[in-house]
Amino acid sequence: MEVKIQLESDAQRTELFGPSDSHLRQLRNTLGVKVSARNGTVLISGEPVAVRTAADMINRMQRRLVQRGRLDDSDVDELLSQVRHHIDKDNSDVIEVYAHKGIIEPFTKGQLNYLQTMNKNDLTFCIGPAGTGKTYLAVAVAVSMLKRKQIRKIVLARPAVEAGERLGFLPGDLQAKVNPYLRPLFDGLEDMMDFGQMHKFMEMDIIEVIPLAFMRGRTLNEAAVICDEAQNTSRSQMLMFLTRLGRGSKMIVTGDITQTDLGPGEKSGLVEAFGTLKKIPGIGFVELDKCDIVRHNLVHRIVQAYDDKKQKEANQT
């Protein structure tokens, strides 16, 4: 099968094809197709399914280049992840943020379902392994809502499982002690708005990044409220957090129930909530899996290796 694609802008072909046609080589190596370009036209040949996938990729690459004004290797990797999982999105399935990248998109069907569930519900629970974008997409939705003035405040919270006696032995004031627990939330924010803007919002109390214990006694209206690493909440902590939801607010609870740091015999508040609240209208539940991992390819292989080992041990008992 052979397909010809006319480029929308021949002037941008260098950006589209990459340095020394590296992006085209990426398509050839990944999809097993032949790709050549001449006079503003891309010619793709090979097996029908692979050719259609490559044609879809070229079109997505052109749209990404127009949207962001640039196209690098990481963009091509992300788009390849999308076409491998046959993601079909409309304009409502992208997230507008403040950062130079402009928009954030779901890369797998699971992520697309997660995004749509967050948009439809005032309370969403999401569980899944590391690297599936649970926290990142939740923060992106919150930042997007702030940008559109749908909310007045963002509150990002995490349980500090070491927030007992051992935390007290660490040097520094309270902020210095809890910062290591909150660092992943700061990382997500810094990817969605510039450093100065983020700190301005924090100084104005528009964005709060706090330990979960600081949520007690509050009612949050017109806010996006996220509880990350919720597998490490107790039953009482989870109930406390969920009852903070105020008028005009959206709440998102994320966690990986395979990586619980609670003490022996302690039941995760996230696990209990997932089973207890499923029949309540207006609450969304999403389960991501290994297929939704969008970090480095090695992350997927690491998770798979541990799962295989766990299954092998279970079969031996």
C-alpha positions as CSV (number, residue, x, y, z in Angstrom):
1,M,0.0,0.0,0.0
2,E,1.2,3.5,-0.8
3,V,-0.1,6.9,0.5
4,K,0.8,10.5,-0.4
5,I,0.4,13.3,2.1
6,Q,0.6,16.9,1.0
7,L,2.4,19.0,3.7
8,E,0.4,22.0,5.0
9,S,3.5,24.2,5.1
10,D,6.6,23.3,3.1
11,A,8.4,26.0,5.0
12,Q,8.2,24.0,8.2
13,R,9.4,20.7,6.7
14,T,12.7,20.9,8.5
15,E,11.0,21.2,11.9
16,L,8.5,18.4,10.9
17,F,11.1,16.0,9.7
18,G,13.6,16.7,12.5
19,P,17.4,17.2,12.3
20,S,18.8,15.1,9.5
21,D,15.2,13.6,9.0
22,S,15.4,12.0,12.5
23,H,11.6,12.1,12.9
24,L,11.1,10.3,9.7
25,R,13.7,7.7,10.7
26,Q,11.8,7.2,13.9
27,L,8.6,6.5,11.9
28,R,10.4,4.0,9.7
29,N,12.1,2.2,12.6
30,T,9.0,2.1,14.8
31,L,6.3,1.3,12.3
32,G,8.2,-0.6,9.7
33,V,7.3,1.6,6.7
34,K,9.2,3.4,3.9
35,V,9.0,7.1,4.1
36,S,10.3,9.6,1.7
37,A,9.7,13.3,1.0
38,R,9.9,15.5,-2.1
39,N,8.5,18.9,-3.1
40,G,6.2,19.2,-0.1
41,T,4.8,15.7,-0.4
42,V,5.5,12.7,1.9
43,L,5.3,9.3,0.4
44,I,4.6,6.3,2.7
45,S,4.6,2.7,1.6
46,G,4.4,-0.7,3.3
47,E,1.8,-2.9,5.0
48,P,-1.7,-1.3,4.9
49,V,-2.1,-1.0,8.7
50,A,1.4,0.4,9.2
51,V,0.9,2.9,6.4
52,R,-2.4,4.2,7.8
53,T,-0.8,4.5,11.2
54,A,2.2,6.4,9.7
55,A,-0.1,8.7,7.8
56,D,-2.0,9.4,11.0
57,M,1.3,10.2,12.7
58,I,2.3,12.7,10.0
59,N,-1.0,14.5,10.3
60,R,-0.7,14.6,14.1
61,M,2.9,15.8,13.9
62,Q,1.7,18.7,11.6
63,R,-1.0,19.7,14.1
64,R,1.4,19.6,17.0
65,L,3.9,21.8,15.1
66,V,1.2,24.3,14.4
67,Q,-0.1,24.3,18.0
68,R,3.3,24.6,19.7
69,G,5.5,26.0,17.0
70,R,8.1,23.3,17.6
71,L,8.4,19.5,17.3
72,D,11.1,17.5,19.1
73,D,11.8,13.8,19.7
74,S,9.7,13.7,22.9
75,D,6.7,15.0,20.9
76,V,7.1,12.3,18.3
77,D,7.4,9.7,21.1
78,E,4.2,10.9,22.7
79,L,2.3,10.9,19.4
80,L,3.5,7.4,18.6
81,S,2.1,6.3,21.9
82,Q,-1.3,7.9,20.9
83,V,-1.5,6.2,17.5
84,R,-0.4,2.8,19.0
85,H,-3.4,3.0,21.3
86,H,-5.7,4.4,18.6
87,I,-6.6,7.5,20.5
88,D,-9.2,9.7,18.8
89,K,-9.7,13.0,20.5
90,D,-11.7,16.1,19.8
91,N,-10.9,19.6,21.0
92,S,-12.5,19.0,24.4
93,D,-10.0,16.3,25.2
94,V,-7.0,18.6,25.4
95,I,-6.0,20.5,28.5
96,E,-5.0,24.2,28.2
97,V,-2.2,25.2,30.7
98,Y,-0.1,28.3,31.2
99,A,3.2,26.8,30.1
100,H,5.0,27.3,26.8
101,K,3.7,23.9,25.6
102,G,0.2,25.4,25.7
103,I,-1.7,22.1,25.8
104,I,-1.5,18.7,27.5
105,E,-3.0,15.7,25.8
106,P,-3.9,12.1,26.9
107,F,-1.7,9.5,25.3
108,T,-3.7,6.3,25.9
109,K,-7.3,5.2,25.9
110,G,-7.1,4.9,29.7
111,Q,-5.8,8.4,30.1
112,L,-8.5,9.7,27.7
113,N,-11.2,8.0,29.8
114,Y,-9.6,9.5,33.0
115,L,-9.7,13.0,31.5
116,Q,-13.3,12.6,30.4
117,T,-14.3,11.2,33.8
118,M,-12.7,14.2,35.6
119,N,-14.6,16.5,33.3
120,K,-17.9,14.9,34.0
121,N,-17.7,14.4,37.7
122,D,-17.2,16.6,40.8
123,L,-15.3,13.8,42.5
124,T,-13.0,11.3,40.7
125,F,-11.0,8.4,42.1
126,C,-8.1,7.1,40.0
127,I,-5.8,4.2,40.8
128,G,-3.0,2.8,38.7
129,P,0.8,2.0,38.7
130,A,3.6,4.5,38.5
131,G,4.0,6.4,35.3
132,T,0.4,6.4,34.1
133,G,-0.1,10.1,34.6
134,K,-2.6,10.0,37.5
135,T,-1.2,13.0,39.3
136,Y,0.1,14.9,36.2
137,L,-3.3,14.9,34.4
138,A,-5.2,15.8,37.6
139,V,-2.9,18.8,38.2
140,A,-3.3,19.7,34.5
141,V,-7.1,19.7,34.8
142,A,-6.8,21.9,38.0
143,V,-4.4,24.4,36.3
144,S,-6.7,24.5,33.2
145,M,-9.7,25.2,35.3
146,L,-7.8,28.1,37.0
147,K,-6.8,29.5,33.7
148,R,-10.4,29.5,32.5
149,K,-11.5,31.1,35.8
150,Q,-13.8,28.1,36.5
151,I,-12.3,28.0,40.0
152,R,-10.5,30.5,42.3
153,K,-8.1,28.2,44.0
154,I,-6.0,25.0,43.7
155,V,-5.2,22.8,46.7
156,L,-2.8,19.9,46.3
157,A,-2.4,17.6,49.2
158,R,-0.4,14.5,50.1
159,P,-0.3,12.3,53.2
160,A,3.1,12.5,54.8
161,V,3.3,8.9,56.1
162,E,6.4,9.7,58.1
163,A,4.6,12.7,59.8
164,G,5.0,11.3,63.3
165,E,8.0,11.1,65.5
166,R,10.6,10.3,62.8
167,L,9.7,13.5,60.9
168,G,10.5,15.4,64.0
169,F,14.1,14.4,63.9
170,L,14.6,16.0,60.5
171,P,16.4,19.4,60.5
172,G,14.6,22.6,59.6
173,D,11.2,24.1,60.1
174,L,7.9,22.5,59.2
175,Q,8.1,23.6,55.6
176,A,11.5,22.0,55.2
177,K,10.3,18.8,56.8
178,V,7.3,18.3,54.6
179,N,8.8,19.5,51.3
180,P,10.2,16.1,50.3
181,Y,6.7,14.7,50.4
182,L,5.3,17.5,48.3
183,R,8.1,17.7,45.7
184,P,6.2,15.6,43.0
185,L,3.3,18.0,43.1
186,F,5.7,21.0,42.6
187,D,7.3,19.2,39.7
188,G,3.9,18.9,38.0
189,L,3.1,22.5,38.5
190,E,6.4,23.7,37.2
191,D,5.8,21.9,34.0
192,M,2.5,23.8,33.5
193,M,3.4,27.4,34.4
194,D,6.6,29.3,34.6
195,F,8.5,29.4,37.9
196,G,7.7,33.1,38.7
197,Q,4.0,32.7,38.0
198,M,3.7,29.6,40.1
199,H,5.3,31.3,43.1
200,K,3.2,34.4,42.6
201,F,0.1,32.2,42.8
202,M,1.4,30.5,45.9
203,E,2.2,33.8,47.6
204,M,-1.4,35.0,46.8
205,D,-2.7,31.7,48.3
206,I,-4.3,30.9,44.9
207,I,-2.3,27.6,44.9
208,E,-1.6,25.6,48.0
209,V,0.6,22.5,48.2
210,I,0.2,21.1,51.7
211,P,0.3,17.9,53.8
212,L,-3.1,16.2,54.0
213,A,-3.3,16.9,57.8
214,F,-3.6,20.6,57.0
215,M,-7.0,20.0,55.4
216,R,-8.8,19.3,58.6
217,G,-11.5,21.8,59.5
218,R,-11.6,23.5,56.1
219,T,-14.4,23.8,53.5
220,L,-13.2,24.6,50.0
221,N,-15.5,26.4,47.6
222,E,-14.8,27.1,44.0
223,A,-11.6,25.1,44.2
224,A,-9.8,22.2,42.5
225,V,-8.7,19.9,45.3
226,I,-6.3,16.9,44.7
227,C,-5.2,14.2,47.1
228,D,-2.2,12.4,45.7
229,E,-0.6,9.2,47.0
230,A,-4.0,8.5,48.6
231,Q,-3.2,4.8,49.1
232,N,-1.3,6.0,52.2
233,T,-4.4,7.6,53.8
234,S,-6.2,5.9,56.7
235,R,-10.0,5.6,56.7
236,S,-10.4,8.7,58.9
237,Q,-8.0,10.7,56.8
238,M,-9.9,9.8,53.6
239,L,-13.3,10.7,55.2
240,M,-11.9,14.0,56.4
241,F,-10.5,14.8,53.0
242,L,-13.7,13.9,51.1
243,T,-15.9,16.0,53.4
244,R,-13.8,19.2,52.6
245,L,-15.6,19.4,49.2
246,G,-17.4,22.7,48.9
247,R,-19.7,24.4,46.4
248,G,-18.4,24.8,42.8
249,S,-15.4,22.6,43.5
250,K,-13.8,19.6,41.9
251,M,-12.0,16.9,43.8
252,I,-9.6,14.3,42.4
253,V,-8.1,11.4,44.5
254,T,-5.2,9.4,43.0
255,G,-3.0,6.6,44.2
256,D,-1.3,3.3,43.5
257,I,-2.8,0.6,45.7
258,T,0.2,-1.7,45.0
259,Q,2.6,0.7,46.8
260,T,1.1,1.3,50.2
261,D,3.4,2.6,53.0
262,L,1.0,2.2,55.8
263,G,1.9,0.1,58.9
264,P,1.1,-3.6,59.3
265,G,-2.7,-4.2,59.6
266,E,-3.6,-0.7,58.5
267,K,-6.3,-0.5,55.8
268,S,-5.9,2.0,53.0
269,G,-8.6,4.7,53.0
270,L,-8.3,4.8,49.2
271,V,-9.1,1.1,48.9
272,E,-12.1,1.4,51.2
273,A,-13.4,4.4,49.4
274,F,-13.1,2.7,46.0
275,G,-15.4,-0.1,47.2
276,T,-17.7,1.9,49.4
277,L,-18.7,4.9,47.2
278,K,-19.1,3.2,43.8
279,K,-22.9,3.4,43.7
280,I,-23.1,7.2,44.4
281,P,-24.0,9.2,41.3
282,G,-21.6,12.0,40.5
283,I,-18.5,10.1,41.6
284,G,-16.2,8.8,38.8
285,F,-13.9,5.8,39.2
286,V,-10.9,5.1,36.9
287,E,-8.4,2.2,36.9
288,L,-5.3,2.7,34.8
289,D,-2.9,-0.2,34.1
290,K,0.4,-1.0,32.6
291,C,-0.8,-0.1,29.1
292,D,-1.2,3.5,30.3
293,I,2.4,4.0,31.4
294,V,3.8,6.9,29.4
295,R,7.2,7.4,31.1
296,H,10.4,6.0,29.8
297,N,9.8,2.6,28.1
298,L,11.9,1.0,30.9
299,V,9.2,1.9,33.4
300,H,6.7,-0.3,31.6
301,R,9.2,-3.2,31.6
302,I,10.0,-2.7,35.3
303,V,6.4,-2.8,36.3
304,Q,5.8,-5.9,34.1
305,A,8.8,-7.7,35.5
306,Y,7.6,-7.2,39.1
307,D,4.1,-8.3,38.1
308,D,5.5,-11.5,36.5
309,K,7.6,-12.2,39.6
310,K,4.5,-11.7,41.9
311,Q,2.4,-14.0,39.7
312,K,5.2,-16.7,39.7
313,E,5.4,-16.6,43.5
314,A,1.6,-16.8,43.8
315,N,1.6,-19.9,41.6
316,Q,4.3,-21.6,43.7
317,T,2.3,-21.2,46.9
